[in-house]
Amino acid sequence: MQLTSLSSKGQVIIPKAMREARHWQAGTRLEVTDTAEGVLLRPIQTHNKAPLPEGLAAIRSRIAYAGPIRSVEEMNEAVLKEAQRRSQN
């Protein structure tokens, strides 16, 4: 257990080891919830989501797939064929 103090401005210092374990850095936004056991702090995810087409384009560029775009049905069929091929060996 570690101890800390409340400042005259209502600020609390979270011990360094706890901040590092949670990857909380200066500027991390935290949600504060009052619970029966005490105060709960949870980080708020503030990353910006890309629109779906841009996100999919980013994924395609990371995996370096240059082939044609396939439908879900085509992918399911290919997976099924490969599973059948492997089960015969």
Secondary structure, 3 states (H helix, E strand, C coil): CCCCCECCCCCECCCHHHHHHCCCCCCCCEEEEECCCCEEEEECCCCCCCCHHHHHHHHHHHHCCCCCCCCHHHHHHHHHHHHHHHHHC
